[in-house]
Amino acid sequence: MIHTHLATLIPRKAQIVPLVTPEECAIYEAQILLPQNAKLEATTEGNFRFNVLGTARSAWNKSAARVFANLAIHQLVLPNTLEMFRAITKAFETYLESIIRRYKDSLKTNEQQAHLKSKISHHGRKYQLFHRRRYLAYTFKPLQKHIAMLEQLGVDGMSSDESEKEDNQPEYKILVPLWRAADVSPWLRVFDTIHNILREAGDPQALRGSFPHRRILTGKKSNSKKFVPGLPRNVYDPNWLTREQLNQHILHPSMEAYDFSHDPNILQYVQSQIFLTF
């Protein structure tokens, strides 16, 4: 029943084509953090989409399962009960696992598969970094004054990384965006340190999930040319501004400087901690 009804929404051949971008998934996962968006769905009946780049039980695909279950109940005139809803969502997630396997099998070479996996993992780590900092800013009162700046920076304003293995353990060397001013990194590392402190203490303000991976400071810069426009001028590296000579209509920076200072009590507390692994 699941595969037959799904084919009426998305033809079988189109099911193994990526319909959702990593950026859309990131935005949705950030949106549902807010209490007022607790019931927000990722997709709609009129534009039904699932994500073959993620897992069958990702936030986006769980939402797709709920939307599909409601559609099936109404369109196939099935009993509108909680038991039926749960049975359809579970069956959809199971069938979606097979679609995701089909998608991976459709990639022609091992090289393509490795490249895709690396790209998804890379974006996922970058998003998780933003997601963790943003969550902490909303839940930890002394950091709430920085919410707007964090959201302006977005995922693209976070540092990326390159992975290496040390004693069979993965380590991730930080690559700072070329365009970002030096003052931004220590400002962001305070968020990470506070998160580690709260996580170690079992505080509910720390985001649940696996512990953050080990990120190593290197002083290296990312080779990506992407940048976030419209930020205060002191968020941009002055040498990058001079070198790039971007048209003001492209960069359109705000002339007002942003205050990257943290509460002195927070800094004193952070400096007193010994586990500074960001």
Secondary structure, DSSP 8 states (H G I E B T S, - for coil): -HHHHHHHHS-GGGGGS--S-HHHHHHHHHHTTSGGGTT--SS-STT----TTS-TTSHHHHHHHHHHHHHHHHHTT---SHHHHHHHHHHHHHHHHHHHHHHHHHS-SHHHHHHHHHHHHHHHHHHHHHHHHHHHHHHSGGGGGGHHHHHHHTGGGS-EEEEEEETTEEEEEEEE-TTB-TTHHHHHHHHHHHHHHHHHTT-TTS--SS----EEEEEEE--------S-BGGGB-HHHHHHH---HHHH--BSS-------HHHHHHHHT-S----
